[in-house]
Amino acid sequence: MKTVKYFALALLAIFVQGAQAQSVSSERSYPYAFVGVQGGGQLTFTNYDHTKLITPVGAFQVGAQWTPIVGTRLHVSGISGKLGLRNVGEFKYKYATTDFDVMLNVANMLRSNHEDRCFDLYLIGGFGLNYNWDYDRVCFSRPEHHFSHNFRAGVLADYNLTRRLSIGLEVDANNLADRFNGKLNGENDWQLTAMLGLTYKFRCGGRKPVSTPVVELVYRPEPVQPTPEPVVEPAPVPVPEPAPIPEPAPAPVVKKVEKKELEVFFAINSTVISADEEAKISSFAQWMKAHPEAKAHITGYADAGTGTAAINTRLSQGRVNVVKDVLVRKYGVAADRIFTDFKGDTIQPKRNNDDNRVTIGVAEIR
């Protein structure tokens, strides 16, 4: 049990580190393959004290996510099991279960954007074969066969630490033949497993759109022999009267364009405005008050060097919203004069990566 605790603490530390740091973009093409390891505990249900029958379990998985919704995997789990009988005591055995599972991504069923995500939720269903051996004692009768079937249903909550690596919690209910644990009572046995695990994704090559060649149809008419035109005597050319001298046209009116620019920079993973940056907002607000006909457009950005696409989108939206809120609430600029947008890390207006944690605004009079 100490090994299971240490494994769980290590996975928890990785999860916290991944949640605090901004990782790389989570864009992923389909299909992709994956491998993973898991560790946790398992319990075989019986009429004995369940708290005394919890044993460690480990697993290895390899599979592929064929579409944003459907995936399959080969899952091998087991290590040791325990069963208890009243007035007899407890006994141990070893087992290994190999399953072929189908995985349905419920989260992708409910959202339109399958690429921009941090969390996935899978429903798992499968079947396989179980093998038992090395019983330390026999209850009623030793099973004639060590093999038994296994039907599985479960759920997997998976958090993407990076584009390749994820951490997940999986809980499965397994139905096995009566001879699974050496206790024969005329009914199938039930086993519950709960495991934490790490999964690594491999890109298998995304589906690329097949371009259809464009065929240009050019119509080339047959040459037509020209018909000779009749000879027409030229008409006398009248002598034109001198045209009046036009008056000079008035010079076009050029409308003067005035504008005021704003750049508010932020710290990494932050939407808090510092005192120096707020002074820029104050100057921008005073200019807009002095020019009531002006309209402002402000856009939030995030740097592409850190963070996932989802995190950077939220950061850029928060940065532009907090600048607008200061202009409206603190300095009294009318909200309908300010138009906002946010680009995440899709556009990098600055050459230096750190300078792209910024909200840029322009107010104009036209």
C-alpha positions as a printed NumPy array, in Angstrom:
array([[  0.   ,   0.   ,   0.   ],
       [  2.957,   2.352,   0.583],
       [  3.95 ,   1.929,  -3.086],
       [  0.443,   2.932,  -4.184],
       [  0.518,   5.999,  -1.911],
       [  3.917,   7.13 ,  -3.266],
       [  2.731,   6.625,  -6.852],
       [ -0.423,   8.683,  -6.191],
       [  1.58 ,  11.476,  -4.541],
       [  3.965,  11.602,  -7.515],
       [  1.072,  11.869,  -9.966],
       [ -0.534,  14.585,  -7.837],
       [  2.697,  16.601,  -7.861],
       [  2.874,  16.356, -11.66 ],
       [ -0.77 ,  17.45 , -11.928],
       [ -0.228,  20.523,  -9.733],
       [  2.921,  21.509, -11.61 ],
       [  1.115,  21.196, -14.961],
       [ -1.87 ,  23.236, -13.722],
       [  0.336,  26.076, -12.463],
       [  2.652,  26.312, -15.497],
       [  1.458,  27.397, -18.908],
       [  2.267,  24.491, -21.242],
       [  2.503,  24.303, -25.005],
       [ -0.437,  24.335, -27.415],
       [ -2.852,  21.367, -27.186],
       [ -3.619,  21.184, -30.905],
       [ -3.743,  17.528, -31.973],
       [ -4.594,  15.802, -35.255],
       [ -6.439,  12.507, -35.619],
       [ -5.808,   9.653, -35.484],
       [ -3.096,   9.435, -32.816],
       [ -1.666,   6.539, -30.781],
       [ -1.011,   6.464, -27.031],
       [  0.685,   4.401, -24.306],
       [  0.283,   4.694, -20.563],
       [  0.834,   3.261, -17.107],
       [ -1.567,   3.265, -14.153],
       [ -1.546,   2.366, -10.483],
       [ -4.15 ,   2.229,  -7.743],
       [ -6.266,  -0.205,  -5.76 ],
       [ -8.837,  -2.937,  -6.39 ],
       [-11.561,  -4.636,  -4.371],
       [-13.394,  -7.93 ,  -5.029],
       [-16.885,  -7.775,  -3.533],
       [-17.901, -10.46 ,  -1.051],
       [-19.649, -10.77 ,   2.302],
       [-16.346, -10.213,   4.114],
       [-15.086,  -6.891,   5.566],
       [-14.32 ,  -4.877,   2.405],
       [-11.771,  -2.604,   4.082],
       [ -9.488,  -5.613,   4.629],
       [ -9.639,  -6.757,   1.002],
       [ -8.218,  -3.683,  -0.777],
       [ -5.056,  -4.633,  -2.692],
       [ -2.75 ,  -2.696,  -5.065],
       [ -3.241,  -2.936,  -8.821],
       [ -1.094,  -1.784, -11.732],
       [ -1.841,  -1.546, -15.453],
       [ -0.329,  -0.895, -18.875],
       [ -2.292,   0.369, -21.879],
       [ -1.661,   0.954, -25.576],
       [ -4.212,   2.168, -28.091],
       [ -5.323,   4.787, -30.595],
       [ -7.858,   7.635, -30.75 ],
       [ -9.246,   7.195, -34.268],
       [-11.6  ,  10.206, -34.273],
       [-12.362,  13.017, -31.773],
       [-15.08 ,  10.705, -30.367],
       [-14.013,   7.033, -30.788],
       [-10.873,   5.281, -29.591],
       [ -9.744,   1.72 , -28.742],
       [ -7.074,   0.263, -26.501],
       [ -5.479,  -2.964, -25.21 ],
       [ -5.382,  -2.83 , -21.4  ],
       [ -3.437,  -5.262, -19.165],
       [ -3.935,  -4.995, -15.379],
       [ -3.404,  -6.985, -12.2  ],
       [ -0.863,  -7.84 ,  -9.543],
       [ -2.469,  -9.507,  -6.528],
       [ -5.939, -10.114,  -5.116],
       [ -7.354, -10.969,  -1.73 ],
       [-10.512, -12.766,  -0.597],
       [-11.867, -13.309,   2.9  ],
       [-14.324, -15.813,   4.396],
       [-16.044, -15.631,   7.706],
       [-14.631, -17.99 ,  10.323],
       [-11.847, -18.907,   7.889],
       [ -9.805, -15.761,   7.283],
       [ -8.142, -14.17 ,   4.286],
       [ -6.16 , -15.642,   1.432],
       [ -4.201, -14.16 ,  -1.458],
       [ -3.736, -14.99 ,  -5.124],
       [ -2.244, -13.411,  -8.233],
       [ -4.105, -12.477, -11.39 ],
       [ -3.737, -10.683, -14.714],
       [ -6.581,  -9.309, -16.86 ],
       [ -6.246,  -8.435, -20.56 ],
       [ -9.09 ,  -6.392, -22.065],
       [ -9.956,  -4.872, -25.42 ],
       [-11.794,  -1.612, -24.666],
       [-13.756,   0.936, -26.693],
       [-13.371,   4.553, -25.466],
       [-15.962,   7.277, -26.2  ],
       [-14.909,  10.896, -25.555],
       [-18.067,  12.383, -24.007],
       [-16.449,  15.829, -23.672],
       [-15.919,  16.058, -27.44 ],
       [-19.557,  15.051, -28.004],
       [-20.648,  18.152, -26.068],
       [-18.247,  20.775, -27.474],
       [-17.738,  22.099, -30.992],
       [-13.981,  22.727, -30.815],
       [-12.196,  19.354, -30.526],
       [ -8.678,  20.866, -30.564],
       [ -8.789,  23.592, -27.929],
       [ -9.166,  21.712, -24.672],
       [ -7.558,  20.85 , -21.32 ],
       [ -9.936,  18.14 , -20.048],
       [-11.38 ,  14.958, -21.616],
       [-13.991,  12.566, -20.211],
       [-14.233,   9.007, -21.587],
       [-16.815,   6.245, -21.201],
       [-15.109,   2.828, -21.337],
       [-16.594,  -0.55 , -22.247],
       [-14.777,  -3.769, -23.103],
       [-14.263,  -7.474, -22.707],
       [-11.294,  -9.75 , -22.169],
       [ -9.696, -12.721, -20.44 ],
       [ -8.511, -13.167, -16.848],
       [ -5.871, -15.605, -15.573],
       [ -5.34 , -16.559, -11.897],
       [ -2.49 , -18.444, -10.217],
       [ -0.459, -18.911,  -7.042],
       [ -3.292, -19.334,  -4.486],
       [ -1.836, -19.427,  -0.964],
       [ -4.8  , -21.499,   0.237],
       [ -8.084, -22.903,  -1.12 ],
       [-11.546, -22.017,   0.179],
       [-14.093, -24.601,  -0.907],
       [-12.59 , -26.205,  -4.008],
       [ -9.673, -25.348,  -6.22 ],
       [-10.975, -24.1  ,  -9.604],
       [-10.434, -26.519, -12.452],
       [ -9.493, -23.709, -14.809],
       [ -7.408, -20.632, -14.159],
       [ -8.978, -18.68 , -17.043],
       [-12.217, -16.694, -16.823],
       [-14.003, -13.993, -18.818],
       [-14.026, -10.317, -17.906],
       [-16.614,  -7.696, -18.927],
       [-15.834,  -4.087, -18.065],
       [-17.588,  -0.711, -17.837],
       [-15.955,   2.428, -16.483],
       [-15.142,   6.109, -16.785],
       [-11.825,   7.979, -17.282],
       [-11.3  ,  11.67 , -16.424],
       [ -8.16 ,  12.858, -18.281],
       [ -6.357,  16.221, -17.798],
       [ -3.897,  17.339, -20.505],
       [ -0.666,  18.554, -18.891],
       [  0.923,  19.202, -22.322],
       [  0.099,  18.484, -25.951],
       [  1.588,  14.965, -25.522],
       [  1.234,  14.128, -21.816],
       [ -1.913,  13.733, -19.705],
       [ -2.843,  12.517, -16.227],
       [ -6.074,  10.609, -15.602],
       [ -8.251,   8.961, -12.965],
       [-10.008,   5.757, -14.125],
       [-12.696,   3.832, -12.217],
       [-13.877,   0.447, -13.612],
       [-16.433,  -2.185, -12.629],
       [-15.407,  -5.692, -13.797],
       [-17.642,  -8.769, -14.034],
       [-15.741, -12.087, -13.883],
       [-16.592, -15.777, -13.857],
       [-17.385, -17.494, -10.543],
       [-14.033, -19.332, -10.519],
       [-12.082, -16.035, -10.651],
       [-10.956, -16.01 ,  -7.011],
       [-11.244, -19.669,  -6.016],
       [-14.514, -19.16 ,  -4.125],
       [-17.315, -20.994,  -5.956],
       [-20.792, -19.796,  -4.974],
       [-22.767, -20.128,  -8.207],
       [-22.641, -16.405,  -9.127],
       [-20.256, -14.227, -11.14 ],
       [-17.801, -12.123,  -9.157],
       [-17.595,  -8.289,  -9.217],
       [-14.382,  -6.314,  -8.928],
       [-13.937,  -2.527,  -8.564],
       [-10.665,  -0.814,  -9.567],
       [ -9.585,   2.826,  -9.209],
       [ -6.295,   3.939, -10.788],
       [ -4.293,   7.101, -11.471],
       [ -2.141,   7.075, -14.578],
       [  0.056,   8.919, -17.075],
       [ -0.593,   8.713, -20.836],
       [  1.704,   9.771, -23.676],
       [  0.264,  10.552, -27.145],
       [  2.007,   9.849, -30.462],
       [  0.973,  11.575, -33.645],
       [  0.115,   9.01 , -36.329],
       [ -0.369,  11.568, -39.126],
       [ -3.425,  13.77 , -39.421],
       [ -5.949,  13.488, -42.168],
       [ -5.145,  16.079, -44.801],
       [ -7.883,  17.447, -47.033],
       [ -7.751,  16.155, -50.586],
       [ -7.721,  19.07 , -52.98 ],
       [ -9.79 ,  18.751, -56.153],
       [ -7.959,  19.968, -59.263],
       [ -9.585,  22.989, -60.856],
       [-10.187,  22.542, -64.559],
       [-10.506,  25.816, -66.459],
       [-12.744,  25.652, -69.488],
       [-11.771,  28.127, -72.216],
       [-14.135,  28.727, -75.109],
       [-12.282,  29.348, -78.382],
       [-14.724,  30.275, -81.149],
       [-14.002,  29.479, -84.776],
       [-12.625,  32.475, -86.713],
       [-15.307,  34.255, -88.737],
       [-14.47 ,  35.709, -92.11 ],
       [-15.15 ,  39.481, -92.038],
       [-17.935,  40.795, -94.261],
       [-16.79 ,  43.677, -96.441],
       [-18.393,  46.918, -95.366],
       [-20.078,  49.166, -97.928],
       [-18.201,  52.245, -99.008],
       [-19.716,  55.321, -97.412],
       [-18.883,  58.845, -98.496],
       [-17.443,  60.825, -95.569],
       [-19.8  ,  63.419, -94.153],
       [-18.629,  67.013, -93.882],
       [-16.915,  67.7  , -90.606],
       [-18.527,  70.624, -88.764],
       [-16.242,  73.199, -87.254],
       [-16.771,  73.052, -83.464],
       [-17.375,  76.197, -81.551],
       [-14.807,  77.001, -78.897],
       [-15.749,  75.421, -75.594],
       [-16.246,  77.726, -72.638],
       [-13.445,  77.774, -70.126],
       [-14.653,  75.847, -67.057],
       [-14.409,  77.396, -63.653],
       [-11.832,  75.81 , -61.382],
       [-13.277,  73.051, -59.206],
       [-13.158,  73.636, -55.48 ],
       [-10.398,  71.838, -53.659],
       [-11.565,  68.608, -51.959],
       [-12.147,  68.843, -48.261],
       [ -9.714,  66.575, -46.448],
       [-11.122,  65.417, -43.175],
       [ -8.491,  65.372, -40.483],
       [ -8.039,  62.079, -38.667],
       [ -6.955,  62.26 , -35.065],
       [ -6.094,  59.268, -32.941],
       [ -4.678,  58.19 , -29.582],
       [ -2.847,  54.889, -29.006],
       [ -2.606,  52.72 , -25.873],
       [ -0.407,  49.758, -24.865],
       [ -0.899,  48.103, -21.459],
       [  1.582,  45.315, -20.592],
       [  0.954,  42.464, -18.109],
       [  3.015,  39.971, -16.138],
       [  3.058,  36.273, -17.14 ],
       [ -0.194,  34.409, -16.428],
       [ -1.754,  37.648, -15.039],
       [ -4.585,  40.086, -15.77 ],
       [ -3.6  ,  42.557, -13.018],
       [ -2.833,  46.163, -14.1  ],
       [  0.209,  47.735, -12.427],
       [  0.299,  51.37 , -11.296],
       [  2.604,  52.414, -14.17 ],
       [  0.322,  50.805, -16.75 ],
       [ -2.795,  52.355, -15.203],
       [ -1.268,  55.806, -15.752],
       [ -1.368,  55.068, -19.486],
       [ -5.058,  54.161, -19.209],
       [ -5.75 ,  57.423, -17.363],
       [ -4.12 ,  59.473, -20.16 ],
       [ -6.066,  57.517, -22.779],
       [ -9.347,  58.14 , -20.914],
       [ -8.703,  61.893, -20.605],
       [ -8.104,  62.111, -24.369],
       [-11.39 ,  60.305, -25.077],
       [-13.263,  62.656, -22.727],
       [-11.759,  65.621, -24.562],
       [-12.909,  64.104, -27.876],
       [-16.449,  62.809, -27.253],
       [-16.903,  61.845, -30.913],
       [-13.969,  59.386, -30.818],
       [-14.408,  55.601, -30.772],
       [-11.873,  53.166, -29.279],
       [-10.937,  49.636, -30.373],
       [ -8.897,  47.583, -27.864],
       [ -7.568,  44.026, -28.349],
       [ -6.06 ,  41.592, -25.829],
       [ -3.111,  39.264, -26.591],
       [ -1.061,  36.499, -24.9  ],
       [  2.448,  35.277, -25.656],
       [  2.849,  32.027, -27.598],
       [  5.985,  31.027, -25.718],
       [  4.034,  29.82 , -22.675],
       [  0.612,  28.395, -22.014],
       [ -1.935,  26.291, -23.868],
       [ -4.184,  27.797, -26.521],
       [ -7.131,  27.588, -24.104],
       [ -5.241,  29.295, -21.26 ],
       [ -3.889,  32.031, -23.545],
       [ -7.37 ,  32.696, -24.967],
       [ -8.763,  33.195, -21.456],
       [ -5.8  ,  35.42 , -20.494],
       [ -6.17 ,  37.687, -23.553],
       [ -9.927,  37.985, -22.944],
       [ -9.359,  38.845, -19.275],
       [ -6.707,  41.449, -20.142],
       [ -8.893,  43.348, -22.596],
       [-11.912,  43.171, -20.266],
       [-10.   ,  44.593, -17.28 ],
       [ -8.711,  47.54 , -19.372],
       [-12.235,  48.326, -20.575],
       [-13.558,  48.005, -17.001],
       [-11.021,  50.602, -15.737],
       [-11.907,  52.991, -18.591],
       [-15.654,  52.696, -17.907],
       [-15.908,  52.325, -14.132],
       [-12.971,  54.384, -12.899],
       [-12.629,  57.07 , -15.558],
       [-16.224,  57.356, -16.78 ],
       [-15.793,  56.614, -20.505],
       [-19.096,  55.425, -22.05 ],
       [-19.064,  51.66 , -22.666],
       [-20.719,  51.996, -26.1  ],
       [-17.667,  53.973, -27.32 ],
       [-15.306,  51.04 , -26.643],
       [-15.136,  47.949, -28.872],
       [-13.151,  44.929, -27.624],
       [-11.565,  41.83 , -29.144],
       [ -9.085,  39.145, -27.989],
       [ -6.692,  37.004, -30.023],
       [ -5.094,  34.601, -27.499],
       [ -1.691,  33.571, -28.89 ],
       [ -2.874,  33.297, -32.505],
       [ -1.443,  36.746, -33.358],
       [  1.871,  38.091, -31.983],
       [  2.017,  41.885, -32.537],
       [  5.448,  42.255, -30.889],
       [  8.787,  40.759, -31.93 ],
       [  9.805,  40.013, -28.31 ],
       [  7.79 ,  37.087, -26.875],
       [  7.287,  38.666, -23.419],
       [  5.968,  41.931, -24.947],
       [  2.963,  40.016, -26.372],
       [  1.303,  39.905, -22.927],
       [ -0.391,  43.14 , -23.837],
       [ -3.648,  44.933, -24.551],
       [ -3.403,  47.384, -27.482],
       [ -5.952,  50.153, -28.067],
       [ -6.526,  52.868, -30.674],
       [ -9.042,  55.728, -30.385],
       [ -9.847,  57.651, -33.558],
       [-11.855,  60.653, -34.779],
       [-12.981,  60.398, -38.402]])
